[in-house]
Amino acid sequence: MQRVHEIDLETLDALGRGCAVLGTGGGGDVAAPLIAAAHAIRTRGPVPIVQLSDLPNDALIAPLSGIGAPTVSVEMLPGQSEVHRLREAAERFMGGPLSAVMSSEIGGSNGVEPLLWASLLGLPIVDADGMGRAFPEVQMVSMNVAGLPVNVVIVADLAGNVTTIQPIDGDWSERIARAACVAGGASALMADYILTAEQARGAVIEGSVSHAVHLGQSTVGAADPLEALRSELDARVLISGKIVDIERRTGGGFVRGSVVVEEIGGAGRLTRVEIQNENLAVFEDGEVLASVPDLISVVDTQTASAISTESLRYGQRVSVLAWPCHPLWRTDRGLTIAGPRAFGYAIDYVPVEKIGSSVV
Amino acid sequence: MQRVHEIDLETLDALGRGCAVLGTGGGGDVAAPLIAAAHAIRTRGPVPIVQLSDLPNDALIAPLSGIGAPTVSVEMLPGQSEVHRLREAAERFMGGPLSAVMSSEIGGSNGVEPLLWASLLGLPIVDADGMGRAFPEVQMVSMNVAGLPVNVVIVADLAGNVTTIQPIDGDWSERIARAACVAGGASALMADYILTAEQARGAVIEGSVSHAVHLGQSTVGAADPLEALRSELDARVLISGKIVDIERRTGGGFVRGSVVVEEIGGAGRLTRVEIQNENLAVFEDGEVLASVPDLISVVDTQTASAISTESLRYGQRVSVLAWPCHPLWRTDRGLTIAGPRAFGYAIDYVPVEKIGSSVV
């Protein structure tokens, strides 16, 4: 895969489309962050993208993301000052300057907002992320899967408070960071770990930014955008139809719910997509069609644009795509951290490409 | 008042009795901390008490306390390792070593536990505190009343997590520290501010440790312990009677409830003491007999030993004492932070010594 070297206004749009698909419904809507990032690029120029191999071993990387309920963050513009407060706390804690930022999760707004944060800080972005997708909880990052102890989690909320957490493990980082986030208004900026480049090697998913850009570029101008996207992802189309039922609630810092899609022009098949910020699993007649950690995206059938979970509406014509996750998530530890049972489903994980043959 | 220079096993007992009275029902039960502090003194010797005026201007003081619901902490022994983790985080944050610890609240267990923490750290205790009593919330400290911006709040929980909060003000410090405490098991060690000795002058209540010791000594061997305590405090005895009703629940990190005391051998008067960790107000026939920030203590009528809110039981023979708070709490800002309205009572504060004449 060809790597991108910077994000300018043109590649920004492709990045946004790609991140929305990789968001698997979560990670926050990309619309507002795209506006903020475009403004940043117009003001201060393109944002440099660096490869991990370009950084010295001791360079400090801050993996950043928003934390909170997308239903809250979609109604708020990204703030300009949290990232400065977060940097100050990070550098104070680490005793040295940050060299680069990284997207903690490439999926959704969290793949786009680092452009704003990097631009504001005058730092490059590492062409990597901590998920290769989006996940709803703090401990669900590749660094944790790779066994790297979490040295620090920093939460900078919109009110101006900064909370620096030294958790004993990833599960505790989720509990305390979530509590700090909810106390601070259910939407905040977070650094999950501060890594040296040396620690990051093998513990992050490299090439994520470039991948998102290529994904976004694949559908632009395509005769059949859905097929172009399916092909680029090597995904399955689990169903194409209409949203006929939707249930969604916000609480404890999460959006949870489910959506039912009825096939159009077929035998009236019904599939149910279950959600905790992200699309977690797809069921049909009690059978699993796909589940975490594999990626599940609900896209507009005509344009192949991904639809985030908080933007799903009754009557939308959608297609549900599923495709394999990064191999790291299929390890025993990866499945313990983000497999179906980590989300309360009493089912074993089966790789999406190996599930039945009843689907398209 | 004569100042004490160290706490040994003998003064420890008096300190415990005095802190229980100043706890106004809260700040945690002193029994378990007294055992832990006695063990520490037997192992490492008496704990030195220093006056603020003895410290250089730039000496760093950590005001420490437990945070959480007394109903939880009463069932747990004080931990030995949180204080080391907290010190490490404090010194990392401040960029220099701590010179002394201080009790954030002299009332209840929080007046006794600093002995254990100081002993473990090999540091002296400053003869001062941040309340002159106990209060249930993080922002209710003299440093906040004095207008000192809260630079940092550090919460070290029993699981081993350390959370360093840079709040924008006292109210936010309460929200986020409470959330971190509840997430970490509803009982934790906290530093509320890290102060230089220069900042502490005028912003803390001096002489608190000595005051608690003298208070505890006043009742030992007295012919009439209740009268000895009342006289030492210059307190009013609002009622002497029997607990005939009690309601208490634990939630959100607090104990809340009320207790009704019926007069014995009198006209059958009933008074109600309302509680949020501490005794907040005393009512009789809809009239206020005393309220925060003045001090209200429920004591055993025979021994004058204070009874903490979580130890109140049906049928206990008790007396309810009330006496004036430190003048700092009677300023406009003091009453805004910890007057009746700060606890949700739609009543104006009247100094306890000026309320009616119907009481003894």
Chai-1 contact restraints between the chains, C-beta under 6 A:
chainA,res_idxA,chainB,res_idxB,connection_type,confidence,min_distance_angstrom,max_distance_angstrom,comment,restraint_id
A,G160,B,I168,contact,1.0,0.0,6.0,A-B,restraint_1
A,N161,B,P167,contact,1.0,0.0,6.0,A-B,restraint_2
A,N161,B,I168,contact,1.0,0.0,6.0,A-B,restraint_3
A,N161,B,W172,contact,1.0,0.0,6.0,A-B,restraint_4
A,N161,B,I176,contact,1.0,0.0,6.0,A-B,restraint_5
A,V162,B,Q166,contact,1.0,0.0,6.0,A-B,restraint_6
A,T163,B,I165,contact,1.0,0.0,6.0,A-B,restraint_7
A,T163,B,I176,contact,1.0,0.0,6.0,A-B,restraint_8
A,T164,B,T164,contact,1.0,0.0,6.0,A-B,restraint_9
A,I165,B,T163,contact,1.0,0.0,6.0,A-B,restraint_10
A,Q166,B,V162,contact,1.0,0.0,6.0,A-B,restraint_11
A,P167,B,N161,contact,1.0,0.0,6.0,A-B,restraint_12
A,I168,B,G160,contact,1.0,0.0,6.0,A-B,restraint_13
A,I168,B,N161,contact,1.0,0.0,6.0,A-B,restraint_14
A,W172,B,N161,contact,1.0,0.0,6.0,A-B,restraint_15
A,R175,B,A183,contact,1.0,0.0,6.0,A-B,restraint_16
A,I176,B,N161,contact,1.0,0.0,6.0,A-B,restraint_17
A,I176,B,T163,contact,1.0,0.0,6.0,A-B,restraint_18
A,I176,B,A180,contact,1.0,0.0,6.0,A-B,restraint_19
A,I176,B,A183,contact,1.0,0.0,6.0,A-B,restraint_20
A,A179,B,A179,contact,1.0,0.0,6.0,A-B,restraint_21
A,A179,B,A180,contact,1.0,0.0,6.0,A-B,restraint_22
A,A179,B,A183,contact,1.0,0.0,6.0,A-B,restraint_23
A,A180,B,I176,contact,1.0,0.0,6.0,A-B,restraint_24
A,A183,B,R175,contact,1.0,0.0,6.0,A-B,restraint_25
A,A183,B,I176,contact,1.0,0.0,6.0,A-B,restraint_26
A,A183,B,A179,contact,1.0,0.0,6.0,A-B,restraint_27
